[in-house]
Amino acid sequence: MGRLYVLFELASGYSLFYVDEAEEVGMLIEQVEGSITNHDKFSSIVKFVAFLSFKNAVNALENLNAISEGIVSHDLELFLRTYLPTNEDKVLLGVAENKLAGAIGDVLNVSCVLGGAVPEILRGLRYHSHTYIKGLTDASGNTARLSLGHSYSRNKIKFNVHKVDNMIIQGICLLDQLDK
């Protein structure tokens, strides 16, 4: 096994982490599961590499749509080309989405990993992301997720004015107004 990096998508941007001693982590999945909630143990395994913040809400929505469709966006490609080492022998990139893994492999010629310890590491990153990224608090992360989730669902749903969809639209708008 080579050097394992993990791509973590947030509502506010992309982040890249390096997994120290990835071979041992893969063999000790039970211990990794136990250390997820302990920040000191988790931070000894996972090291922060870089973070790219989205420019605005529209840019975040475009990147989320690209991820859901398994497309490598320009922002993601530039981010990975900048921070993912290419001069090393065996670089592996852990990702959460199967379609995105294939697209990244095609565009960047990087081997992507979906299984093993990667899901547990992603779970730990969701739990501790606000401690790794400066300026990101737990409350601001929740607000960004909520806002992006509403925008994404509104963008994906196909509306018909003559059906019951009007009630759904009005409900989403009401929730957006209450959140502001």
ZIWOPE-V556448 format. One record per backbone hydrogen bond with DSSP energy under -0.5 kcal/mol. CO is the residue of the C=O (numbers start at 1). NH is the residue of the N-H. Records with the same first field share a line. If there is no record, write none. Layout:
CO->NH ; NH
This chain:
3->5 ; 92
4->19
5->94
6->8 ; 17
7->9
8->10 ; 15
12->54
13->10
14->52
15->8
16->49 ; 50
17->6
18->20 ; 47
19->4 ; 22
21->25
22->26
23->27
24->28
26->29
28->32
29->33
30->34
31->35
32->36
33->36
37->39
38->42
39->43
40->44
41->45
42->45 ; 46
45->20
47->18
50->16
51->53
52->14
56->60
57->61
58->62
59->63
60->64
61->65
62->66
63->67
64->68
65->69
66->71
67->70
71->73
73->77
74->78
75->79
76->80
77->81
78->82
79->83
80->84
83->85
89->91
90->3 ; 92
91->111
92->5 ; 94
93->113
94->7
97->101
98->102
99->103
100->104
101->105
102->106
103->107
104->108
105->109
111->93
113->95
115->118
117->121
118->122
119->123
120->124
121->125
122->126
123->127
124->128
125->129
128->131 ; 132
129->132 ; 133
132->134
133->136
135->137
137->141
138->142
139->143
140->144
141->145
142->146
143->147
144->148
145->149
146->150
147->151
148->152
149->153
150->154
151->155
152->156
153->157
157->159
160->163
163->166
164->167 ; 168
165->169
166->170
167->171
168->172
169->173
170->174
171->175
172->176
173->177
174->178
175->179
176->180
